[in-house]
Amino acid sequence: MRLVFAGTVSFFCAVANNFAGNRYWTYPESRSRHILQQLGMFFVVNTAGIAIRIPILHYVEPPMESVVKKMDILSFISPETVAKNATLALAIGIVMLWNFFINRYWTYNDIE
């Protein structure tokens, strides 16, 4: 239960930090929209990103592990570890692109 709590707290901290960085540094001219409306939009996009990430981690890791086991090229790292890290890297890449493009063209669409 502590892990779920810690993950939830870290998610909210990350969203708040990223929102502040985007609003005040990356897109400072986007402040024409009310902060709570923009924060809500940003939160929805990031929540959808988590919803994209979880199935990727759940469904891609087992086949990835099978592929790594068949390759049998890394003797010093377990196939499970390689599969977990490769799946996580894939999920991070997909969600990063999702978050960037949707936030850029929806949340921060009031800038040039």
Backbone as XML, in Angstrom:
<?xml version="1.0"?>
<chain id="A" units="angstrom">
  <residue number="1" name="MET">
    <atom name="N" x="0.814" y="-1.197" z="0.000"/>
    <atom name="CA" x="0.000" y="0.000" z="0.000"/>
    <atom name="C" x="0.863" y="1.270" z="0.000"/>
  </residue>
  <residue number="2" name="ARG">
    <atom name="N" x="2.013" y="1.205" z="0.677"/>
    <atom name="CA" x="2.894" y="2.377" z="0.695"/>
    <atom name="C" x="3.431" y="2.694" z="-0.689"/>
  </residue>
  <residue number="3" name="LEU">
    <atom name="N" x="3.668" y="1.651" z="-1.493"/>
    <atom name="CA" x="4.181" y="1.867" z="-2.848"/>
    <atom name="C" x="3.146" y="2.588" z="-3.711"/>
  </residue>
  <residue number="4" name="VAL">
    <atom name="N" x="1.887" y="2.224" z="-3.578"/>
    <atom name="CA" x="0.824" y="2.896" z="-4.335"/>
    <atom name="C" x="0.721" y="4.357" z="-3.898"/>
  </residue>
  <residue number="5" name="PHE">
    <atom name="N" x="0.769" y="4.588" z="-2.597"/>
    <atom name="CA" x="0.720" y="5.959" z="-2.084"/>
    <atom name="C" x="1.902" y="6.774" z="-2.603"/>
  </residue>
  <residue number="6" name="ALA">
    <atom name="N" x="3.093" y="6.197" z="-2.532"/>
    <atom name="CA" x="4.295" y="6.899" z="-2.999"/>
    <atom name="C" x="4.201" y="7.188" z="-4.499"/>
  </residue>
  <residue number="7" name="GLY">
    <atom name="N" x="3.711" y="6.230" z="-5.270"/>
    <atom name="CA" x="3.556" y="6.442" z="-6.709"/>
    <atom name="C" x="2.543" y="7.532" z="-7.025"/>
  </residue>
  <residue number="8" name="THR">
    <atom name="N" x="1.470" y="7.583" z="-6.252"/>
    <atom name="CA" x="0.445" y="8.609" z="-6.449"/>
    <atom name="C" x="0.991" y="9.990" z="-6.117"/>
  </residue>
  <residue number="9" name="VAL">
    <atom name="N" x="1.675" y="10.084" z="-4.988"/>
    <atom name="CA" x="2.261" y="11.365" z="-4.593"/>
    <atom name="C" x="3.295" y="11.814" z="-5.629"/>
  </residue>
  <residue number="10" name="SER">
    <atom name="N" x="4.129" y="10.896" z="-6.090"/>
    <atom name="CA" x="5.151" y="11.272" z="-7.076"/>
    <atom name="C" x="4.519" y="11.703" z="-8.397"/>
  </residue>
  <residue number="11" name="PHE">
    <atom name="N" x="3.410" y="11.086" z="-8.784"/>
    <atom name="CA" x="2.708" y="11.483" z="-10.013"/>
    <atom name="C" x="2.202" y="12.917" z="-9.894"/>
  </residue>
  <residue number="12" name="PHE">
    <atom name="N" x="1.544" y="13.238" z="-8.786"/>
    <atom name="CA" x="1.031" y="14.593" z="-8.601"/>
    <atom name="C" x="2.152" y="15.622" z="-8.523"/>
  </residue>
  <residue number="13" name="CYS">
    <atom name="N" x="3.241" y="15.271" z="-7.873"/>
    <atom name="CA" x="4.398" y="16.184" z="-7.805"/>
    <atom name="C" x="4.992" y="16.405" z="-9.196"/>
  </residue>
  <residue number="14" name="ALA">
    <atom name="N" x="5.107" y="15.343" z="-9.971"/>
    <atom name="CA" x="5.656" y="15.460" z="-11.329"/>
    <atom name="C" x="4.755" y="16.311" z="-12.212"/>
  </residue>
  <residue number="15" name="VAL">
    <atom name="N" x="3.446" y="16.097" z="-12.127"/>
    <atom name="CA" x="2.515" y="16.891" z="-12.934"/>
    <atom name="C" x="2.605" y="18.365" z="-12.547"/>
  </residue>
  <residue number="16" name="ALA">
    <atom name="N" x="2.608" y="18.659" z="-11.246"/>
    <atom name="CA" x="2.687" y="20.048" z="-10.791"/>
    <atom name="C" x="3.998" y="20.699" z="-11.240"/>
  </residue>
  <residue number="17" name="ASN">
    <atom name="N" x="5.101" y="19.988" z="-11.093"/>
    <atom name="CA" x="6.400" y="20.520" z="-11.492"/>
    <atom name="C" x="6.466" y="20.750" z="-13.004"/>
  </residue>
  <residue number="18" name="ASN">
    <atom name="N" x="6.017" y="19.777" z="-13.774"/>
    <atom name="CA" x="6.053" y="19.912" z="-15.234"/>
    <atom name="C" x="5.120" y="21.013" z="-15.717"/>
  </residue>
  <residue number="19" name="PHE">
    <atom name="N" x="3.955" y="21.125" z="-15.071"/>
    <atom name="CA" x="3.032" y="22.190" z="-15.455"/>
    <atom name="C" x="3.652" y="23.563" z="-15.205"/>
  </residue>
  <residue number="20" name="ALA">
    <atom name="N" x="4.235" y="23.741" z="-14.035"/>
    <atom name="CA" x="4.856" y="25.025" z="-13.706"/>
    <atom name="C" x="5.992" y="25.339" z="-14.682"/>
  </residue>
  <residue number="21" name="GLY">
    <atom name="N" x="6.819" y="24.352" z="-14.977"/>
    <atom name="CA" x="7.910" y="24.564" z="-15.921"/>
    <atom name="C" x="7.413" y="24.932" z="-17.304"/>
  </residue>
  <residue number="22" name="ASN">
    <atom name="N" x="6.375" y="24.257" z="-17.765"/>
    <atom name="CA" x="5.823" y="24.564" z="-19.082"/>
    <atom name="C" x="5.149" y="25.929" z="-19.108"/>
  </residue>
  <residue number="23" name="ARG">
    <atom name="N" x="4.365" y="26.217" z="-18.096"/>
    <atom name="CA" x="3.610" y="27.480" z="-18.089"/>
    <atom name="C" x="4.513" y="28.697" z="-17.944"/>
  </residue>
  <residue number="24" name="TYR">
    <atom name="N" x="5.520" y="28.603" z="-17.109"/>
    <atom name="CA" x="6.317" y="29.785" z="-16.806"/>
    <atom name="C" x="7.657" y="29.845" z="-17.532"/>
  </residue>
  <residue number="25" name="TRP">
    <atom name="N" x="8.103" y="28.727" z="-18.118"/>
    <atom name="CA" x="9.400" y="28.750" z="-18.768"/>
    <atom name="C" x="9.298" y="28.394" z="-20.249"/>
  </residue>
  <residue number="26" name="THR">
    <atom name="N" x="8.742" y="27.210" z="-20.563"/>
    <atom name="CA" x="8.695" y="26.766" z="-21.953"/>
    <atom name="C" x="7.696" y="27.567" z="-22.781"/>
  </residue>
  <residue number="27" name="TYR">
    <atom name="N" x="6.490" y="27.779" z="-22.239"/>
    <atom name="CA" x="5.435" y="28.507" z="-22.953"/>
    <atom name="C" x="4.951" y="29.697" z="-22.121"/>
  </residue>
  <residue number="28" name="PRO">
    <atom name="N" x="5.806" y="30.668" z="-21.835"/>
    <atom name="CA" x="5.368" y="31.773" z="-20.974"/>
    <atom name="C" x="4.247" y="32.612" z="-21.594"/>
  </residue>
  <residue number="29" name="GLU">
    <atom name="N" x="4.157" y="32.618" z="-22.914"/>
    <atom name="CA" x="3.098" y="33.387" z="-23.569"/>
    <atom name="C" x="1.746" y="32.666" z="-23.536"/>
  </residue>
  <residue number="30" name="SER">
    <atom name="N" x="1.695" y="31.482" z="-22.934"/>
    <atom name="CA" x="0.444" y="30.722" z="-22.861"/>
    <atom name="C" x="-0.403" y="31.120" z="-21.664"/>
  </residue>
  <residue number="31" name="ARG">
    <atom name="N" x="-0.002" y="32.130" z="-20.944"/>
    <atom name="CA" x="-0.713" y="32.498" z="-19.732"/>
    <atom name="C" x="-1.981" y="33.303" z="-20.002"/>
  </residue>
  <residue number="32" name="SER">
    <atom name="N" x="-2.424" y="33.338" z="-21.243"/>
    <atom name="CA" x="-3.694" y="33.999" z="-21.536"/>
    <atom name="C" x="-4.868" y="33.154" z="-21.058"/>
  </residue>
  <residue number="33" name="ARG">
    <atom name="N" x="-4.650" y="31.866" z="-20.934"/>
    <atom name="CA" x="-5.692" y="30.943" z="-20.441"/>
    <atom name="C" x="-5.617" y="30.899" z="-18.911"/>
  </residue>
  <residue number="34" name="HIS">
    <atom name="N" x="-6.771" y="30.794" z="-18.267"/>
    <atom name="CA" x="-6.813" y="30.745" z="-16.801"/>
    <atom name="C" x="-6.001" y="29.550" z="-16.297"/>
  </residue>
  <residue number="35" name="ILE">
    <atom name="N" x="-5.261" y="29.749" z="-15.224"/>
    <atom name="CA" x="-4.334" y="28.725" z="-14.724"/>
    <atom name="C" x="-5.036" y="27.422" z="-14.346"/>
  </residue>
  <residue number="36" name="LEU">
    <atom name="N" x="-6.213" y="27.506" z="-13.727"/>
    <atom name="CA" x="-6.899" y="26.271" z="-13.320"/>
    <atom name="C" x="-7.422" y="25.490" z="-14.522"/>
  </residue>
  <residue number="37" name="GLN">
    <atom name="N" x="-7.877" y="26.198" z="-15.544"/>
    <atom name="CA" x="-8.319" y="25.521" z="-16.768"/>
    <atom name="C" x="-7.135" y="24.817" z="-17.434"/>
  </residue>
  <residue number="38" name="GLN">
    <atom name="N" x="-6.034" y="25.535" z="-17.526"/>
    <atom name="CA" x="-4.850" y="24.964" z="-18.167"/>
    <atom name="C" x="-4.280" y="23.806" z="-17.355"/>
  </residue>
  <residue number="39" name="LEU">
    <atom name="N" x="-4.255" y="23.942" z="-16.038"/>
    <atom name="CA" x="-3.790" y="22.855" z="-15.179"/>
    <atom name="C" x="-4.680" y="21.633" z="-15.333"/>
  </residue>
  <residue number="40" name="GLY">
    <atom name="N" x="-5.982" y="21.831" z="-15.416"/>
    <atom name="CA" x="-6.908" y="20.716" z="-15.625"/>
    <atom name="C" x="-6.645" y="19.994" z="-16.928"/>
  </residue>
  <residue number="41" name="MET">
    <atom name="N" x="-6.418" y="20.757" z="-17.983"/>
    <atom name="CA" x="-6.121" y="20.160" z="-19.280"/>
    <atom name="C" x="-4.810" y="19.375" z="-19.217"/>
  </residue>
  <residue number="42" name="PHE">
    <atom name="N" x="-3.802" y="19.974" z="-18.594"/>
    <atom name="CA" x="-2.499" y="19.327" z="-18.458"/>
    <atom name="C" x="-2.623" y="18.032" z="-17.657"/>
  </residue>
  <residue number="43" name="PHE">
    <atom name="N" x="-3.413" y="18.074" z="-16.595"/>
    <atom name="CA" x="-3.620" y="16.893" z="-15.757"/>
    <atom name="C" x="-4.328" y="15.776" z="-16.536"/>
  </residue>
  <residue number="44" name="VAL">
    <atom name="N" x="-5.320" y="16.122" z="-17.329"/>
    <atom name="CA" x="-6.038" y="15.131" z="-18.145"/>
    <atom name="C" x="-5.080" y="14.452" z="-19.120"/>
  </residue>
  <residue number="45" name="VAL">
    <atom name="N" x="-4.236" y="15.229" z="-19.771"/>
    <atom name="CA" x="-3.274" y="14.672" z="-20.733"/>
    <atom name="C" x="-2.316" y="13.709" z="-20.029"/>
  </residue>
  <residue number="46" name="ASN">
    <atom name="N" x="-1.809" y="14.107" z="-18.859"/>
    <atom name="CA" x="-0.867" y="13.260" z="-18.133"/>
    <atom name="C" x="-1.535" y="12.016" z="-17.555"/>
  </residue>
  <residue number="47" name="THR">
    <atom name="N" x="-2.777" y="12.131" z="-17.155"/>
    <atom name="CA" x="-3.518" y="10.967" z="-16.680"/>
    <atom name="C" x="-3.746" y="9.984" z="-17.830"/>
  </residue>
  <residue number="48" name="ALA">
    <atom name="N" x="-4.056" y="10.505" z="-19.001"/>
    <atom name="CA" x="-4.180" y="9.639" z="-20.180"/>
    <atom name="C" x="-2.842" y="8.982" z="-20.495"/>
  </residue>
  <residue number="49" name="GLY">
    <atom name="N" x="-1.749" y="9.698" z="-20.265"/>
    <atom name="CA" x="-0.418" y="9.117" z="-20.471"/>
    <atom name="C" x="-0.187" y="7.915" z="-19.564"/>
  </residue>
  <residue number="50" name="ILE">
    <atom name="N" x="-0.620" y="8.015" z="-18.317"/>
    <atom name="CA" x="-0.513" y="6.865" z="-17.397"/>
    <atom name="C" x="-1.389" y="5.724" z="-17.893"/>
  </residue>
  <residue number="51" name="ALA">
    <atom name="N" x="-2.571" y="6.067" z="-18.389"/>
    <atom name="CA" x="-3.480" y="5.033" z="-18.908"/>
    <atom name="C" x="-2.898" y="4.350" z="-20.146"/>
  </residue>
  <residue number="52" name="ILE">
    <atom name="N" x="-2.063" y="5.029" z="-20.896"/>
    <atom name="CA" x="-1.376" y="4.424" z="-22.046"/>
    <atom name="C" x="-0.212" y="3.564" z="-21.563"/>
  </residue>
  <residue number="53" name="ARG">
    <atom name="N" x="0.503" y="4.054" z="-20.565"/>
    <atom name="CA" x="1.708" y="3.379" z="-20.074"/>
    <atom name="C" x="1.422" y="2.027" z="-19.424"/>
  </residue>
  <residue number="54" name="ILE">
    <atom name="N" x="0.408" y="1.948" z="-18.612"/>
    <atom name="CA" x="0.138" y="0.726" z="-17.843"/>
    <atom name="C" x="-0.099" y="-0.486" z="-18.743"/>
  </residue>
  <residue number="55" name="PRO">
    <atom name="N" x="-0.961" y="-0.404" z="-19.767"/>
    <atom name="CA" x="-1.121" y="-1.578" z="-20.638"/>
    <atom name="C" x="0.144" y="-1.943" z="-21.416"/>
  </residue>
  <residue number="56" name="ILE">
    <atom name="N" x="0.933" y="-0.933" z="-21.782"/>
    <atom name="CA" x="2.193" y="-1.236" z="-22.472"/>
    <atom name="C" x="3.075" y="-2.072" z="-21.557"/>
  </residue>
  <residue number="57" name="LEU">
    <atom name="N" x="3.224" y="-1.635" z="-20.315"/>
    <atom name="CA" x="4.055" y="-2.384" z="-19.365"/>
    <atom name="C" x="3.499" y="-3.784" z="-19.136"/>
  </residue>
  <residue number="58" name="HIS">
    <atom name="N" x="2.194" y="-3.903" z="-19.064"/>
    <atom name="CA" x="1.573" y="-5.199" z="-18.767"/>
    <atom name="C" x="1.659" y="-6.177" z="-19.946"/>
  </residue>
  <residue number="59" name="TYR">
    <atom name="N" x="1.371" y="-5.686" z="-21.152"/>
    <atom name="CA" x="1.254" y="-6.593" z="-22.297"/>
    <atom name="C" x="2.533" y="-6.765" z="-23.109"/>
  </residue>
  <residue number="60" name="VAL">
    <atom name="N" x="3.454" y="-5.828" z="-23.046"/>
    <atom name="CA" x="4.656" y="-5.921" z="-23.876"/>
    <atom name="C" x="5.779" y="-6.674" z="-23.167"/>
  </residue>
  <residue number="61" name="GLU">
    <atom name="N" x="5.827" y="-6.591" z="-21.843"/>
    <atom name="CA" x="6.946" y="-7.218" z="-21.130"/>
    <atom name="C" x="7.050" y="-8.731" z="-21.338"/>
  </residue>
  <residue number="62" name="PRO">
    <atom name="N" x="5.963" y="-9.514" z="-21.249"/>
    <atom name="CA" x="6.121" y="-10.975" z="-21.458"/>
    <atom name="C" x="6.685" y="-11.353" z="-22.828"/>
  </residue>
  <residue number="63" name="PRO">
    <atom name="N" x="6.159" y="-10.801" z="-23.938"/>
    <atom name="CA" x="6.779" y="-11.158" z="-25.224"/>
    <atom name="C" x="8.209" y="-10.634" z="-25.360"/>
  </residue>
  <residue number="64" name="MET">
    <atom name="N" x="8.468" y="-9.476" z="-24.755"/>
    <atom name="CA" x="9.827" y="-8.936" z="-24.788"/>
    <atom name="C" x="10.786" y="-9.876" z="-24.053"/>
  </residue>
  <residue number="65" name="GLU">
    <atom name="N" x="10.345" y="-10.419" z="-22.944"/>
    <atom name="CA" x="11.168" y="-11.366" z="-22.192"/>
    <atom name="C" x="11.444" y="-12.620" z="-23.011"/>
  </residue>
  <residue number="66" name="SER">
    <atom name="N" x="10.442" y="-13.100" z="-23.731"/>
    <atom name="CA" x="10.641" y="-14.278" z="-24.592"/>
    <atom name="C" x="11.679" y="-14.005" z="-25.670"/>
  </residue>
  <residue number="67" name="VAL">
    <atom name="N" x="11.610" y="-12.840" z="-26.271"/>
    <atom name="CA" x="12.569" y="-12.470" z="-27.315"/>
    <atom name="C" x="13.983" y="-12.403" z="-26.740"/>
  </residue>
  <residue number="68" name="VAL">
    <atom name="N" x="14.113" y="-11.785" z="-25.577"/>
    <atom name="CA" x="15.438" y="-11.643" z="-24.957"/>
    <atom name="C" x="15.997" y="-13.011" z="-24.574"/>
  </residue>
  <residue number="69" name="LYS">
    <atom name="N" x="15.143" y="-13.893" z="-24.068"/>
    <atom name="CA" x="15.605" y="-15.247" z="-23.703"/>
    <atom name="C" x="16.100" y="-16.000" z="-24.933"/>
  </residue>
  <residue number="70" name="LYS">
    <atom name="N" x="15.417" y="-15.841" z="-26.056"/>
    <atom name="CA" x="15.823" y="-16.525" z="-27.283"/>
    <atom name="C" x="17.134" y="-15.964" z="-27.833"/>
  </residue>
  <residue number="71" name="MET">
    <atom name="N" x="17.361" y="-14.687" z="-27.619"/>
    <atom name="CA" x="18.591" y="-14.062" z="-28.131"/>
    <atom name="C" x="19.810" y="-14.565" z="-27.358"/>
  </residue>
  <residue number="72" name="ASP">
    <atom name="N" x="19.673" y="-14.730" z="-26.072"/>
    <atom name="CA" x="20.720" y="-15.298" z="-25.209"/>
    <atom name="C" x="22.091" y="-14.665" z="-25.455"/>
  </residue>
  <residue number="73" name="ILE">
    <atom name="N" x="22.111" y="-13.330" z="-25.463"/>
    <atom name="CA" x="23.379" y="-12.641" z="-25.711"/>
    <atom name="C" x="23.970" y="-12.000" z="-24.468"/>
  </residue>
  <residue number="74" name="LEU">
    <atom name="N" x="23.152" y="-11.803" z="-23.462"/>
    <atom name="CA" x="23.633" y="-11.139" z="-22.255"/>
    <atom name="C" x="23.705" y="-12.146" z="-21.111"/>
  </residue>
  <residue number="75" name="SER">
    <atom name="N" x="24.902" y="-12.531" z="-20.757"/>
    <atom name="CA" x="25.038" y="-13.529" z="-19.694"/>
    <atom name="C" x="25.103" y="-12.912" z="-18.305"/>
  </residue>
  <residue number="76" name="PHE">
    <atom name="N" x="25.420" y="-11.608" z="-18.224"/>
    <atom name="CA" x="25.586" y="-10.976" z="-16.914"/>
    <atom name="C" x="24.334" y="-10.250" z="-16.423"/>
  </residue>
  <residue number="77" name="ILE">
    <atom name="N" x="23.298" y="-10.157" z="-17.262"/>
    <atom name="CA" x="22.027" y="-9.536" z="-16.870"/>
    <atom name="C" x="20.910" y="-10.528" z="-17.174"/>
  </residue>
  <residue number="78" name="SER">
    <atom name="N" x="19.991" y="-10.660" z="-16.253"/>
    <atom name="CA" x="18.899" y="-11.615" z="-16.472"/>
    <atom name="C" x="17.974" y="-11.117" z="-17.577"/>
  </residue>
  <residue number="79" name="PRO">
    <atom name="N" x="17.383" y="-12.041" z="-18.320"/>
    <atom name="CA" x="16.429" y="-11.657" z="-19.376"/>
    <atom name="C" x="15.246" y="-10.860" z="-18.812"/>
  </residue>
  <residue number="80" name="GLU">
    <atom name="N" x="14.850" y="-11.167" z="-17.577"/>
    <atom name="CA" x="13.747" y="-10.443" z="-16.952"/>
    <atom name="C" x="14.093" y="-8.963" z="-16.783"/>
  </residue>
  <residue number="81" name="THR">
    <atom name="N" x="15.317" y="-8.695" z="-16.340"/>
    <atom name="CA" x="15.751" y="-7.318" z="-16.138"/>
    <atom name="C" x="15.830" y="-6.569" z="-17.467"/>
  </residue>
  <residue number="82" name="VAL">
    <atom name="N" x="16.370" y="-7.220" z="-18.473"/>
    <atom name="CA" x="16.466" y="-6.595" z="-19.798"/>
    <atom name="C" x="15.075" y="-6.313" z="-20.342"/>
  </residue>
  <residue number="83" name="ALA">
    <atom name="N" x="14.169" y="-7.266" z="-20.209"/>
    <atom name="CA" x="12.804" y="-7.092" z="-20.711"/>
    <atom name="C" x="12.085" y="-5.966" z="-19.972"/>
  </residue>
  <residue number="84" name="LYS">
    <atom name="N" x="12.224" y="-5.924" z="-18.654"/>
    <atom name="CA" x="11.590" y="-4.851" z="-17.879"/>
    <atom name="C" x="12.113" y="-3.481" z="-18.316"/>
  </residue>
  <residue number="85" name="ASN">
    <atom name="N" x="13.417" y="-3.354" z="-18.453"/>
    <atom name="CA" x="14.004" y="-2.067" z="-18.832"/>
    <atom name="C" x="13.671" y="-1.680" z="-20.264"/>
  </residue>
  <residue number="86" name="ALA">
    <atom name="N" x="13.681" y="-2.638" z="-21.175"/>
    <atom name="CA" x="13.338" y="-2.342" z="-22.569"/>
    <atom name="C" x="11.868" y="-1.944" z="-22.692"/>
  </residue>
  <residue number="87" name="THR">
    <atom name="N" x="11.004" y="-2.641" z="-21.971"/>
    <atom name="CA" x="9.578" y="-2.306" z="-21.992"/>
    <atom name="C" x="9.347" y="-0.931" z="-21.387"/>
  </residue>
  <residue number="88" name="LEU">
    <atom name="N" x="10.023" y="-0.650" z="-20.296"/>
    <atom name="CA" x="9.889" y="0.658" z="-19.669"/>
    <atom name="C" x="10.388" y="1.763" z="-20.597"/>
  </residue>
  <residue number="89" name="ALA">
    <atom name="N" x="11.497" y="1.539" z="-21.276"/>
    <atom name="CA" x="12.018" y="2.530" z="-22.224"/>
    <atom name="C" x="11.016" y="2.774" z="-23.357"/>
  </residue>
  <residue number="90" name="LEU">
    <atom name="N" x="10.407" y="1.714" z="-23.858"/>
    <atom name="CA" x="9.394" y="1.842" z="-24.904"/>
    <atom name="C" x="8.204" y="2.651" z="-24.393"/>
  </residue>
  <residue number="91" name="ALA">
    <atom name="N" x="7.704" y="2.310" z="-23.217"/>
    <atom name="CA" x="6.550" y="3.014" z="-22.650"/>
    <atom name="C" x="6.873" y="4.484" z="-22.400"/>
  </residue>
  <residue number="92" name="ILE">
    <atom name="N" x="8.047" y="4.756" z="-21.878"/>
    <atom name="CA" x="8.450" y="6.148" z="-21.629"/>
    <atom name="C" x="8.496" y="6.927" z="-22.941"/>
  </residue>
  <residue number="93" name="GLY">
    <atom name="N" x="9.065" y="6.330" z="-23.979"/>
    <atom name="CA" x="9.138" y="7.003" z="-25.280"/>
    <atom name="C" x="7.768" y="7.314" z="-25.854"/>
  </residue>
  <residue number="94" name="ILE">
    <atom name="N" x="6.874" y="6.350" z="-25.809"/>
    <atom name="CA" x="5.523" y="6.552" z="-26.356"/>
    <atom name="C" x="4.771" y="7.610" z="-25.562"/>
  </residue>
  <residue number="95" name="VAL">
    <atom name="N" x="4.808" y="7.511" z="-24.245"/>
    <atom name="CA" x="4.068" y="8.465" z="-23.409"/>
    <atom name="C" x="4.690" y="9.853" z="-23.478"/>
  </residue>
  <residue number="96" name="MET">
    <atom name="N" x="6.005" y="9.933" z="-23.611"/>
    <atom name="CA" x="6.652" y="11.233" z="-23.749"/>
    <atom name="C" x="6.163" y="11.939" z="-25.017"/>
  </residue>
  <residue number="97" name="LEU">
    <atom name="N" x="6.110" y="11.207" z="-26.121"/>
    <atom name="CA" x="5.609" y="11.795" z="-27.367"/>
    <atom name="C" x="4.140" y="12.194" z="-27.237"/>
  </residue>
  <residue number="98" name="TRP">
    <atom name="N" x="3.325" y="11.317" z="-26.641"/>
    <atom name="CA" x="1.920" y="11.622" z="-26.395"/>
    <atom name="C" x="1.794" y="12.921" z="-25.602"/>
  </residue>
  <residue number="99" name="ASN">
    <atom name="N" x="2.466" y="12.983" z="-24.448"/>
    <atom name="CA" x="2.345" y="14.150" z="-23.577"/>
    <atom name="C" x="2.806" y="15.424" z="-24.291"/>
  </residue>
  <residue number="100" name="PHE">
    <atom name="N" x="3.921" y="15.342" z="-24.993"/>
    <atom name="CA" x="4.428" y="16.537" z="-25.658"/>
    <atom name="C" x="3.452" y="17.052" z="-26.704"/>
  </residue>
  <residue number="101" name="PHE">
    <atom name="N" x="3.063" y="16.192" z="-27.642"/>
    <atom name="CA" x="2.245" y="16.665" z="-28.752"/>
    <atom name="C" x="0.843" y="17.070" z="-28.327"/>
  </residue>
  <residue number="102" name="ILE">
    <atom name="N" x="0.216" y="16.312" z="-27.451"/>
    <atom name="CA" x="-1.135" y="16.680" z="-27.021"/>
    <atom name="C" x="-1.090" y="17.964" z="-26.190"/>
  </residue>
  <residue number="103" name="ASN">
    <atom name="N" x="-0.126" y="18.081" z="-25.292"/>
    <atom name="CA" x="-0.033" y="19.319" z="-24.524"/>
    <atom name="C" x="0.295" y="20.511" z="-25.410"/>
  </residue>
  <residue number="104" name="ARG">
    <atom name="N" x="1.184" y="20.318" z="-26.361"/>
    <atom name="CA" x="1.570" y="21.427" z="-27.235"/>
    <atom name="C" x="0.400" y="21.919" z="-28.076"/>
  </residue>
  <residue number="105" name="TYR">
    <atom name="N" x="-0.382" y="20.984" z="-28.616"/>
    <atom name="CA" x="-1.437" y="21.385" z="-29.545"/>
    <atom name="C" x="-2.831" y="21.458" z="-28.923"/>
  </residue>
  <residue number="106" name="TRP">
    <atom name="N" x="-2.965" y="21.119" z="-27.648"/>
    <atom name="CA" x="-4.258" y="21.265" z="-26.978"/>
    <atom name="C" x="-4.134" y="22.184" z="-25.770"/>
  </residue>
  <residue number="107" name="THR">
    <atom name="N" x="-3.293" y="21.808" z="-24.818"/>
    <atom name="CA" x="-3.166" y="22.603" z="-23.595"/>
    <atom name="C" x="-2.553" y="23.964" z="-23.870"/>
  </residue>
  <residue number="108" name="TYR">
    <atom name="N" x="-1.547" y="24.011" z="-24.713"/>
    <atom name="CA" x="-0.836" y="25.261" z="-25.002"/>
    <atom name="C" x="-1.081" y="25.698" z="-26.443"/>
  </residue>
  <residue number="109" name="ASN">
    <atom name="N" x="-2.308" y="25.573" z="-26.923"/>
    <atom name="CA" x="-2.602" y="25.919" z="-28.316"/>
    <atom name="C" x="-2.824" y="27.407" z="-28.518"/>
  </residue>
  <residue number="110" name="ASP">
    <atom name="N" x="-2.710" y="28.201" z="-27.457"/>
    <atom name="CA" x="-2.941" y="29.644" z="-27.585"/>
    <atom name="C" x="-1.664" y="30.420" z="-27.880"/>
  </residue>
  <residue number="111" name="ILE">
    <atom name="N" x="-0.601" y="29.710" z="-28.283"/>
    <atom name="CA" x="0.639" y="30.396" z="-28.623"/>
    <atom name="C" x="0.989" y="30.145" z="-30.073"/>
  </residue>
  <residue number="112" name="GLU">
    <atom name="N" x="1.850" y="30.965" z="-30.606"/>
    <atom name="CA" x="2.284" y="30.849" z="-32.008"/>
    <atom name="C" x="3.186" y="29.660" z="-32.206"/>
  </residue>
</chain>
